[in-house]
Amino acid sequence: MADLTEVLKSAVAAGASDLHLVVGKPPMARVQGVMQAMPGIAALGAEDVEKMLYSVLSEAQRAGFEEKWELDGSFSLSGTQRFRLNAFRQKNGAGAVFRAIPSKIPTPAEIGLMPAVANLIDLPRGLVLVTGPTGSGKSTTLACLVEQINQRDKKTVLTIEDPIEFVYQDKNSVVVQREVGTSTQSFADALKHALRQDPDVVLIGEMRDLETIQLAITAAETGHLCLATLHTQDAPSTVDRMIDVFPASQQAQVRLQVSTVLQAVVCQQLLPRVGGGRVCAREFMKVTPAISALI
C-alpha cells in the first residue's frame, strides 16, 4: 500500500490541484485541469483506500465518517501544506478527494485580480458574491480580499467556512475563523450570532440554503460587508438563484432586499492557457442604480 503522505507530496510537487483515491484505480491527480495517474503506484483495493484515508483522520472524524458515510474536513501535511478533504462511500468501498490549498495567500497581482474587484474591500457595507463552478478559485479570490483587509485595515473579520482552508495570521485586523462541524453547527447558526460579535466584515464560505441567504442579506442590511460564494455561472443567474430559493410569496420582498444590498458579483472560471497551465477568466458586475432597478 502506498503511503498517503508521500503520494500527496508527490502530487503537490507535480502541480496537482486535487488527488483522487478510488477503488480500482491508482491515485489520480488533476494537473492543469487534466486527470492523470500517479506514476509507479498500482491500482488501489478497497482496503488500501480505507487505510490511506484513515491514516489522516482523527478518531472523531473516523466515527463521523462511519456514521454518515460522508466527511468534509481539512488537515495539514508536515505543518505547512494544507488540504481540503472530502471522503465518501461508493459502491465498492471508500473514496476521497484531497484539494491542495496554497500555503501562501496570493496577492491580487498574483491571481490577476483587476483593480475594480480588489477595491471592493473599500465598500463600507453590502453583499459581494464570488461565483463559479467547483474548482474555479472562488476560495482563493475571497482569501486574497480578506488578506488585503487584514494587512491594511484595523477591522474585525469573521469567516465561516466548511472547512477552514486558508489560515490567516492577524496583522492590522483581527480575523476570527469558524468551521462548520467543529466550532459551529452550520453556516446559519454562525450567522445568527455573528452580528453580536461586532464584525466589520463577514466571509461566508458558501450560501447553501434559504436560511443562510436570508441571514446574509440581513447582515448586509445592518451595515456589514459580507463576502460569499455561490455555484452559478454568470451574474444574471446569480441574482435569480438567490431569489428563487424563496417561496413565491416572499420573492418580491427578497428581490427588493437584494436590489438594495447587492454591491457586486464576480463570476470566474479557470481556462486552459496557451502553452500550458490555466488562467482565471472573470466576469465583473458592479451594481449601479440602473442594475439595481433591473433586479
SERO-4910 file (N, C-alpha, C, O; in steps of 0.05 Angstrom, whole numbers):
BEGIN
 pado doro    nc1    nc2    nc3   cac1   cac2   cac3    cc1    cc2    cc3    oc1    oc2    oc3
  Met    A     17    -24      0      0      0      0     17     25      0     37     27     15
  Ala    A     11     44    -17     26     69    -18     21     86      7      0     84     19
  Asp    A     41    101     15     39    119     37     26    145     28     36    158     10
  Leu    A      3    152     40    -13    175     31      3    200     33      1    218     15
  Thr    A     19    203     54     35    228     57     53    232     34     56    254     23
  Glu    A     67    210     26     86    212      3     71    217    -23     80    232    -40
  Val    A     48    204    -26     32    209    -50     23    238    -53     24    250    -74
  Leu    A     14    249    -30      6    277    -30     29    296    -36     26    315    -51
  Lys    A     52    290    -25     76    306    -30     83    306    -60     89    326    -72
  Ser    A     82    282    -71     88    279   -100     68    293   -117     75    306   -137
  Ala    A     43    292   -109     22    306   -125     26    336   -124     24    349   -145
  Val    A     32    347   -101     37    375    -99     61    383   -115     61    404   -129
  Ala    A     82    367   -114    107    373   -129    101    373   -159    115    387   -174
  Ala    A     82    357   -168     75    355   -196     56    378   -205     48    380   -228
  Gly    A     48    394   -185     30    417   -192      0    409   -192    -16    423   -204
  Ala    A     -7    387   -178    -35    378   -177    -52    396   -160    -43    406   -139
  Ser    A    -76    401   -169    -95    416   -152   -111    397   -135   -120    404   -113
  Asp    A   -115    372   -144   -131    352   -130   -119    324   -132   -105    318   -152
  Leu    A   -123    308   -112   -115    280   -113   -140    263   -106   -153    267    -86
  His    A   -146    243   -124   -169    226   -120   -160    198   -112   -142    187   -124
  Leu    A   -173    187    -92   -170    159    -84   -196    144    -90   -216    150    -77
  Val    A   -195    125   -108   -219    109   -114   -210     80   -117   -187     75   -126
  Val    A   -228     62   -111   -222     33   -113   -219     26   -142   -236     34   -159
  Gly    A   -199     10   -149   -195      0   -176   -177     17   -193   -173     10   -217
  Lys    A   -168     40   -183   -150     58   -198   -127     65   -180   -129     65   -156
  Pro    A   -104     72   -193    -82     84   -177    -91    111   -168   -110    122   -179
  Pro    A    -77    124   -149    -84    151   -142    -83    169   -167    -64    168   -182
  Met    A   -104    185   -170   -106    201   -194   -103    231   -187   -117    240   -168
  Ala    A    -86    245   -201    -81    273   -195    -92    290   -218    -91    283   -241
  Arg    A   -104    313   -210   -113    332   -230    -91    354   -233    -87    370   -215
  Val    A    -78    354   -256    -57    373   -262    -65    390   -285    -70    380   -307
  Gln    A    -66    416   -281    -75    436   -301   -102    428   -313   -107    430   -337
  Gly    A   -119    417   -295   -146    410   -303   -150    383   -315   -172    375   -322
  Val    A   -128    368   -318   -129    341   -331   -122    320   -311   -103    322   -296
  Met    A   -139    298   -310   -134    276   -292   -112    258   -303   -112    251   -327
  Gln    A    -93    250   -286    -72    232   -294    -65    214   -270    -66    223   -247
  Ala    A    -57    189   -276    -49    170   -255    -22    178   -243     -4    186   -258
  Met    A    -20    175   -217      6    179   -205     25    156   -213     17    133   -210
  Pro    A     49    162   -223     66    141   -233     76    122   -212     81    130   -189
  Gly    A     80     97   -220     93     77   -202     75     67   -180     86     54   -161
  Ile    A     49     72   -180     31     62   -159     10     45   -172     -3     53   -191
  Ala    A      6     21   -161    -13      2   -172    -42     11   -165    -46     28   -148
  Ala    A    -61     -2   -179    -89      4   -173    -95     -3   -143    -84    -22   -132
  Leu    A   -112     13   -131   -118     10   -103   -142     -8    -98   -162     -7   -113
  Gly    A   -139    -25    -78   -162    -41    -69   -178    -26    -48   -170     -5    -39
  Ala    A   -201    -37    -41   -219    -24    -21   -204    -20      5   -207      1     18
  Glu    A   -189    -40     13   -174    -38     39   -152    -17     37   -147     -3     57
  Asp    A   -139    -15     14   -118      5     10   -129     33     14   -118     49     28
  Val    A   -152     38      0   -163     65      2   -171     72     30   -166     94     40
  Glu    A   -184     53     44   -193     58     71   -170     63     90   -171     81    107
  Lys    A   -148     47     88   -125     51    105   -111     78     99   -103     92    118
  Met    A   -109     85     74    -97    111     67   -113    134     78   -102    153     89
  Leu    A   -139    132     75   -157    153     85   -155    155    115   -152    177    126
  Tyr    A   -158    133    129   -158    133    158   -132    142    170   -131    150    193
  Ser    A   -110    141    154    -84    149    165    -83    179    171    -65    187    185
  Val    A   -101    195    159   -100    224    164   -125    234    179   -128    258    183
  Leu    A   -143    215    187   -167    223    201   -163    221    231   -149    203    241
  Ser    A   -175    239    246   -176    237    275   -197    216    283   -212    207    266
  Glu    A   -197    209    308   -217    189    318   -245    200    314   -263    185    305
  Ala    A   -249    226    319   -275    238    316   -283    238    287   -307    233    280
  Gln    A   -264    243    269   -271    243    240   -277    215    231   -296    212    214
  Arg    A   -263    195    240   -269    168    233   -297    160    242   -312    148    226
  Ala    A   -304    167    266   -330    160    277   -352    174    261   -372    162    254
  Gly    A   -348    199    254   -367    214    238   -370    202    210   -393    201    200
  Phe    A   -348    194    198   -349    183    171   -364    156    172   -380    151    154
  Glu    A   -358    139    191   -371    113    193   -401    115    199   -417     98    191
  Glu    A   -409    137    212   -437    141    218   -452    153    194   -474    144    188
  Lys    A   -440    173    181   -455    188    160   -446    180    132   -460    187    112
  Trp    A   -423    166    129   -413    158    103   -405    182     85   -401    179     61
  Glu    A   -403    205     97   -394    230     84   -376    245    103   -381    244    127
  Leu    A   -356    259     93   -339    275    111   -327    298     95   -315    294     74
  Asp    A   -329    322    106   -314    346     97   -295    354    119   -303    355    142
  Gly    A   -271    360    111   -251    369    132   -227    380    119   -225    383     94
  Ser    A   -207    387    135   -182    397    126   -160    387    144   -165    380    167
  Phe    A   -136    386    134   -113    378    151    -88    389    140    -86    397    116
  Ser    A    -67    389    156    -41    399    148    -21    376    145    -22    356    160
  Leu    A     -4    378    125     17    358    120     43    370    128     52    390    117
  Ser    A     56    359    148     81    368    159     79    397    169     99    411    170
  Gly    A     55    405    177     51    431    188     52    454    169     50    478    177
  Thr    A     55    449    143     58    470    123     36    468    101     20    486     99
  Gln    A     37    447     86     18    444     64    -10    435     75    -12    415     89
  Arg    A    -30    450     68    -57    444     77    -74    432     54    -69    438     31
  Phe    A    -93    415     62   -110    402     42   -139    404     52   -144    403     76
  Arg    A   -157    408     34   -186    404     39   -193    375     31   -185    366     10
  Leu    A   -208    362     48   -214    334     45   -244    329     42   -259    340     58
  Asn    A   -252    313     23   -279    303     22   -278    273     19   -266    263      0
  Ala    A   -289    259     38   -290    229     37   -318    220     34   -337    233     43
  Phe    A   -322    197     22   -349    187     16   -348    157     12   -327    145      9
  Arg    A   -372    145     13   -375    117      6   -385    114    -22   -402    130    -31
  Gln    A   -375     94    -37   -384     88    -63   -391     58    -64   -390     45    -43
  Lys    A   -399     48    -87   -409     21    -88   -390     -1    -79   -398    -22    -70
  Asn    A   -363      5    -82   -344    -16    -76   -324     -7    -54   -302    -17    -53
  Gly    A   -332     12    -38   -314     20    -16   -313     50    -12   -329     65    -23
  Ala    A   -293     58      3   -290     87      9   -276    101    -15   -263     88    -31
  Gly    A   -280    127    -16   -266    143    -36   -260    170    -23   -272    177     -2
  Ala    A   -241    185    -34   -234    211    -22   -222    229    -44   -210    219    -63
  Val    A   -225    254    -40   -213    275    -57   -199    295    -38   -211    305    -20
  Phe    A   -173    300    -44   -157    319    -29   -151    342    -47   -140    339    -69
  Arg    A   -158    366    -38   -152    390    -54   -130    405    -40   -132    412    -16
  Ala    A   -108    411    -55    -86    426    -43    -93    455    -40   -104    468    -58
  Ile    A    -87    465    -16    -92    494    -10    -65    508    -11    -47    500      4
  Pro    A    -62    528    -27    -36    542    -28    -27    550      0    -43    560     16
  Ser    A     -1    546      6      9    553     33     11    583     37     11    592     60
  Lys    A     12    598     16     13    627     18    -12    639      5    -20    632    -17
  Ile    A    -24    658     19    -47    672      8    -37    691    -14    -20    708     -9
  Pro    A    -47    688    -38    -36    704    -61    -45    733    -59    -65    740    -46
  Thr    A    -30    750    -72    -36    778    -75    -55    782    -99    -57    763   -115
  Pro    A    -68    805   -101    -85    809   -125    -70    806   -151    -81    795   -170
  Ala    A    -45    816   -152    -29    814   -176    -24    785   -184    -24    778   -207
  Glu    A    -19    768   -164    -12    740   -169    -35    724   -180    -30    704   -194
  Ile    A    -60    732   -175    -82    718   -186    -97    734   -208   -119    727   -216
  Gly    A    -84    756   -217    -95    772   -238   -121    786   -231   -139    788   -248
  Leu    A   -123    794   -206   -148    807   -197   -148    836   -206   -131    852   -199
  Met    A   -168    843   -222   -170    870   -232   -174    890   -209   -187    883   -189
  Pro    A   -165    915   -212   -167    934   -191   -196    939   -182   -201    943   -158
  Ala    A   -215    938   -200   -243    942   -193   -253    921   -173   -269    927   -156
  Val    A   -243    896   -176   -250    875   -157   -235    878   -131   -246    876   -109
  Ala    A   -209    883   -133   -192    887   -109   -203    909    -91   -201    908    -67
  Asn    A   -214    930   -104   -223    953    -89   -250    949    -76   -260    967    -62
  Leu    A   -262    926    -80   -288    920    -67   -286    920    -36   -305    924    -22
  Ile    A   -261    916    -26   -258    916      3   -261    944     15   -262    947     39
  Asp    A   -262    964     -2   -266    991      8   -295    997     13   -302   1017     26
  Leu    A   -313    979      5   -341    983     10   -347    982     40   -337    964     54
  Pro    A   -363   1001     51   -368   1000     79   -388    979     87   -388    970    110
  Arg    A   -405    970     68   -426    951     75   -436    939     49   -429    948     27
  Gly    A   -454    919     51   -466    907     27   -457    879     23   -441    868     38
  Leu    A   -467    866      2   -462    839     -5   -446    837    -31   -453    847    -51
  Val    A   -423    823    -29   -406    818    -52   -405    787    -56   -398    773    -38
  Leu    A   -411    778    -80   -412    750    -86   -390    742   -106   -386    755   -126
  Val    A   -376    720   -100   -357    708   -118   -368    681   -126   -373    664   -109
  Thr    A   -373    677   -152   -387    654   -161   -371    639   -183   -351    649   -193
  Gly    A   -380    615   -188   -366    599   -209   -369    569   -202   -378    562   -180
  Pro    A   -361    552   -220   -363    523   -215   -342    514   -194   -324    529   -187
  Thr    A   -345    490   -185   -326    478   -166   -298    479   -178   -295    472   -202
  Gly    A   -279    486   -162   -251    486   -172   -244    510   -189   -224    510   -203
  Ser    A   -259    532   -187   -253    556   -203   -238    577   -188   -232    598   -199
  Gly    A   -230    571   -163   -214    590   -148   -229    611   -132   -218    631   -125
  Lys    A   -254    605   -126   -271    624   -110   -259    628    -83   -256    651    -74
  Ser    A   -251    607    -69   -240    610    -42   -214    626    -43   -208    641    -25
  Thr    A   -198    622    -64   -172    636    -66   -177    666    -70   -164    683    -58
  Thr    A   -197    673    -87   -203    701    -91   -213    714    -65   -204    736    -58
  Leu    A   -231    701    -50   -240    712    -25   -218    714     -5   -216    734     10
  Ala    A   -200    694     -4   -178    695     15   -159    719      9   -149    732     27
  Cys    A   -155    724    -17   -139    747    -25   -151    773    -15   -137    790     -5
  Leu    A   -177    776    -18   -191    800     -9   -189    803     21   -183    825     31
  Val    A   -194    781     36   -192    783     65   -164    790     74   -161    805     93
  Glu    A   -144    778     61   -117    784     70   -109    813     64    -93    824     79
  Gln    A   -120    825     43   -115    853     38   -127    870     60   -115    890     69
  Ile    A   -151    863     70   -163    877     92   -145    873    117   -140    892    132
  Asn    A   -137    848    121   -120    841    145    -94    858    145    -86    867    167
  Gln    A    -82    861    123    -56    876    122    -60    906    124    -42    920    134
  Arg    A    -82    916    114    -85    945    111   -102    959    132    -96    981    141
  Asp    A   -124    945    140   -145    959    156   -145    949    185   -137    927    191
  Lys    A   -155    966    202   -159    958    231   -188    951    234   -205    967    242
  Lys    A   -194    926    227   -222    916    228   -223    888    241   -203    875    246
  Thr    A   -248    880    246   -252    852    254   -266    837    232   -286    846    221
  Val    A   -254    815    224   -264    798    202   -273    771    214   -257    758    228
  Leu    A   -297    763    209   -307    737    217   -310    719    192   -325    727    174
  Thr    A   -297    696    192   -301    678    170   -316    653    180   -311    643    201
  Ile    A   -334    644    163   -350    619    169   -345    601    145   -354    607    123
  Glu    A   -332    578    150   -322    561    128   -328    532    133   -333    524    156
  Asp    A   -329    516    112   -333    487    114   -318    473     92   -328    469     70
  Pro    A   -293    465     99   -278    470    123   -261    496    121   -262    509    100
  Ile    A   -246    503    142   -227    525    140   -205    517    120   -194    495    122
  Glu    A   -199    534    102   -179    529     82   -154    545     87   -134    535     99
  Phe    A   -154    570     80   -131    588     85   -132    596    115   -153    602    126
  Val    A   -109    596    127   -106    605    155    -94    632    156    -72    636    145
  Tyr    A   -107    651    169    -97    679    170    -82    684    196    -89    674    217
  Gln    A    -60    699    193    -46    709    217    -53    738    221    -50    754    202
  Asp    A    -63    745    244    -72    772    249    -50    792    244    -27    789    253
  Lys    A    -56    813    229    -37    835    224    -50    860    235    -50    864    259
  Asn    A    -60    878    218    -74    902    228   -102    895    237   -114    909    254
  Ser    A   -114    874    226   -141    866    233   -141    842    252   -120    829    256
  Val    A   -164    837    263   -169    812    279   -186    794    261   -208    802    253
  Val    A   -176    770    255   -191    752    238   -199    728    255   -182    713    265
  Val    A   -225    724    258   -236    702    273   -247    681    253   -263    688    236
  Gln    A   -237    656    255   -245    636    236   -262    614    250   -253    603    270
  Arg    A   -285    609    239   -303    588    250   -308    567    229   -310    573    205
  Glu    A   -308    542    237   -311    520    219   -337    504    225   -342    496    248
  Val    A   -353    500    204   -377    484    207   -370    456    215   -353    443    203
  Gly    A   -383    446    236   -378    419    246   -358    417    268   -358    397    283
  Thr    A   -341    437    272   -322    436    294   -325    460    313   -322    457    338
  Ser    A   -332    484    303   -336    507    321   -363    520    317   -369    539    331
  Thr    A   -379    509    299   -407    518    296   -422    496    282   -411    480    267
  Gln    A   -448    494    287   -464    473    275   -470    476    246   -472    457    231
  Ser    A   -473    501    237   -480    507    209   -473    536    202   -468    552    220
  Phe    A   -473    542    176   -470    569    167   -491    587    180   -485    609    190
  Ala    A   -516    577    180   -538    593    190   -535    599    220   -539    621    229
  Asp    A   -527    578    235   -523    582    264   -502    603    270   -506    621    287
  Ala    A   -480    602    255   -458    621    259   -467    649    252   -461    668    266
  Leu    A   -483    652    230   -492    678    222   -512    690    241   -513    714    245
  Lys    A   -528    673    254   -548    683    273   -534    698    296   -545    718    306
  His    A   -511    688    304   -496    700    326   -475    720    317   -464    734    334
  Ala    A   -470    721    291   -447    737    282   -451    767    288   -432    781    295
  Leu    A   -475    777    286   -480    805    289   -475    815    318   -471    838    323
  Arg    A   -475    796    337   -469    803    365   -439    802    370   -430    808    392
  Gln    A   -423    794    350   -394    790    354   -379    814    343   -354    812    340
  Asp    A   -392    835    336   -380    860    327   -361    858    303   -340    869    304
  Pro    A   -369    843    282   -352    842    258   -356    866    240   -378    876    238
  Asp    A   -335    874    227   -337    893    205   -342    879    179   -357    889    162
  Val    A   -330    856    176   -331    841    151   -338    812    158   -327    801    177
  Val    A   -357    800    143   -364    772    147   -360    757    121   -370    765    100
  Leu    A   -344    735    122   -340    718     99   -356    693    103   -353    679    124
  Ile    A   -373    686     84   -390    662     85   -380    643     63   -382    649     40
  Gly    A   -369    621     72   -356    603     53   -374    594     30   -366    591      8
  Glu    A   -400    590     37   -419    582     16   -447    587     26   -455    580     48
  Met    A   -463    600      9   -491    604     15   -507    581      4   -515    581    -20
  Arg    A   -513    561     21   -524    536     11   -554    534     11   -566    519     -4
  Asp    A   -567    550     29   -596    546     33   -610    573     38   -597    593     41
  Leu    A   -636    571     40   -653    595     43   -645    610     68   -641    634     67
  Glu    A   -642    596     91   -636    609    116   -610    624    115   -608    647    125
  Thr    A   -589    612    104   -563    625    102   -564    650     84   -553    670     91
  Ile    A   -578    647     62   -581    670     44   -596    693     57   -588    716     55
  Gln    A   -617    687     71   -633    707     85   -616    721    106   -617    746    109
  Leu    A   -601    706    122   -584    717    143   -562    734    131   -554    755    143
  Ala    A   -551    726    108   -530    742     95   -541    769     86   -528    789     89
  Ile    A   -565    768     75   -578    793     66   -583    811     90   -578    835     89
  Thr    A   -592    800    112   -596    815    137   -571    828    147   -570    851    155
  Ala    A   -549    812    147   -523    822    156   -514    846    139   -504    866    149
  Ala    A   -518    843    113   -511    865     95   -528    890     99   -519    913     98
  Glu    A   -554    885    105   -572    907    110   -565    923    136   -570    947    138
  Thr    A   -554    908    155   -548    921    181   -520    933    183   -510    938    205
  Gly    A   -508    937    160   -483    953    160   -457    938    159   -436    949    165
  His    A   -458    912    151   -434    896    149   -427    891    120   -445    889    103
  Leu    A   -401    888    114   -393    879     88   -392    849     88   -376    837    103
  Cys    A   -408    836     72   -410    807     70   -398    797     44   -406    806     23
  Leu    A   -379    779     46   -367    766     23   -376    737     23   -374    723     43
  Ala    A   -386    727      0   -397    700      0   -393    687    -28   -387    701    -47
  Thr    A   -398    661    -29   -396    647    -55   -423    633    -62   -439    627    -44
  Leu    A   -427    629    -88   -449    613    -98   -438    598   -122   -419    606   -135
  His    A   -451    575   -128   -444    559   -151   -462    567   -175   -480    552   -181
  Thr    A   -456    590   -187   -471    599   -210   -451    607   -232   -428    611   -227
  Gln    A   -461    608   -257   -444    612   -280   -440    641   -289   -421    647   -302
  Asp    A   -460    658   -282   -458    686   -291   -474    703   -272   -488    694   -254
  Ala    A   -472    730   -276   -484    749   -258   -515    747   -258   -527    746   -236
  Pro    A   -528    746   -281   -558    744   -280   -568    719   -266   -587    721   -250
  Ser    A   -555    696   -271   -564    671   -257   -558    672   -227   -572    659   -212
  Thr    A   -538    688   -219   -532    691   -191   -556    705   -176   -564    696   -155
  Val    A   -565    726   -188   -588    741   -176   -613    723   -175   -626    721   -155
  Asp    A   -618    709   -197   -641    691   -198   -639    669   -178   -659    662   -165
  Arg    A   -615    657   -175   -611    635   -156   -617    644   -127   -631    630   -112
  Met    A   -608    668   -120   -614    678    -93   -644    681    -88   -653    674    -66
  Ile    A   -658    691   -107   -686    697   -104   -703    672   -106   -723    669    -92
  Asp    A   -695    653   -124   -712    630   -130   -713    610   -107   -731    593   -106
  Val    A   -694    611    -88   -695    592    -66   -718    599    -46   -725    582    -30
  Phe    A   -729    623    -48   -750    631    -30   -777    624    -42   -781    622    -66
  Pro    A   -797    619    -24   -825    614    -34   -834    638    -50   -826    661    -47
  Ala    A   -852    632    -69   -862    653    -87   -874    676    -72   -872    699    -81
  Ser    A   -886    671    -49   -899    692    -34   -879    712    -22   -886    735    -15
  Gln    A   -853    704    -20   -833    721     -9   -814    734    -29   -799    752    -23
  Gln    A   -816    725    -54   -796    733    -74   -796    763    -81   -775    774    -86
  Ala    A   -819    775    -80   -820    804    -86   -805    820    -65   -790    838    -71
  Gln    A   -809    813    -40   -795    826    -18   -765    821    -19   -748    839    -15
  Val    A   -757    795    -24   -729    788    -26   -715    802    -49   -693    811    -47
  Arg    A   -729    804    -71   -718    818    -95   -712    847    -88   -691    858    -96
  Leu    A   -730    860    -73   -725    888    -64   -701    889    -46   -684    907    -49
  Gln    A   -698    870    -27   -675    870     -9   -649    866    -25   -629    880    -20
  Val    A   -649    847    -43   -625    841    -59   -617    866    -75   -593    872    -77
  Ser    A   -636    879    -87   -630    903   -103   -617    925    -86   -603    942    -97
  Thr    A   -623    924    -60   -612    945    -42   -585    938    -32   -568    956    -29
  Val    A   -580    912    -25   -555    905    -11   -533    895    -30   -510    897    -24
  Leu    A   -541    883    -53   -521    872    -71   -503    894    -83   -513    912    -95
  Gln    A   -477    891    -79   -458    911    -88   -443    902   -114   -437    918   -131
  Ala    A   -437    876   -115   -421    866   -138   -423    836   -140   -427    822   -120
  Val    A   -420    826   -165   -418    797   -170   -393    793   -187   -389    805   -207
  Val    A   -376    774   -178   -352    766   -193   -355    737   -200   -355    720   -183
  Cys    A   -359    731   -226   -361    704   -236   -335    696   -249   -324    710   -265
  Gln    A   -325    672   -242   -299    665   -252   -298    635   -260   -312    618   -249
  Gln    A   -280    630   -279   -274    602   -288   -244    600   -293   -231    620   -301
  Leu    A   -233    577   -289   -205    572   -297   -205    559   -324   -217    538   -329
  Leu    A   -190    571   -343   -189    562   -371   -161    554   -378   -142    565   -367
  Pro    A   -158    535   -397   -131    527   -406   -116    551   -418   -127    566   -434
  Arg    A    -91    553   -411    -74    574   -422    -58    564   -446    -48    541   -445
  Val    A    -55    580   -466    -38    572   -489     -9    568   -478      2    586   -465
  Gly    A      2    545   -484     29    539   -474     30    525   -448     51    519   -437
  Gly    A      6    518   -437      5    503   -412     -4    520   -388     -2    544   -388
  Gly    A    -15    506   -369    -25    520   -345    -54    529   -349    -66    524   -370
  Arg    A    -64    543   -329    -91    554   -331    -92    583   -323    -75    592   -308
  Val    A   -112    597   -333   -115    626   -327   -144    630   -318   -162    617   -328
  Cys    A   -147    649   -299   -174    655   -289   -187    676   -306   -177    699   -308
  Ala    A   -210    670   -317   -226    689   -332   -249    698   -314   -263    682   -302
  Arg    A   -253    724   -312   -273    735   -293   -293    753   -308   -286    769   -325
  Glu    A   -318    751   -300   -339    770   -307   -345    786   -282   -348    775   -260
  Phe    A   -345    813   -285   -349    830   -262   -374    848   -266   -375    862   -286
  Met    A   -392    846   -247   -416    864   -249   -417    881   -223   -421    871   -201
  Lys    A   -412    907   -227   -416    926   -204   -444    936   -205   -454    945   -226
  Val    A   -458    933   -183   -487    941   -183   -489    971   -182   -482    984   -163
  Thr    A   -499    982   -204   -505   1011   -207   -534   1016   -201   -550    997   -199
  Pro    A   -543   1041   -199   -572   1046   -195   -588   1034   -218   -610   1024   -213
  Ala    A   -578   1034   -242   -593   1022   -264   -596    992   -261   -618    981   -265
  Ile    A   -575    978   -253   -576    949   -249   -594    943   -225   -609    924   -225
  Ser    A   -592    959   -204   -609    955   -181   -639    957   -188   -655    941   -179
  Ala    A   -645    975   -206   -673    978   -215   -682    954   -231   -705    946   -230
  Leu    A   -663    942   -247   -670    919   -263   -675    894   -245   -691    877   -252
  Ile    A   -660    892   -223   -664    870   -205   -692    870   -194   -699    853   -178
***
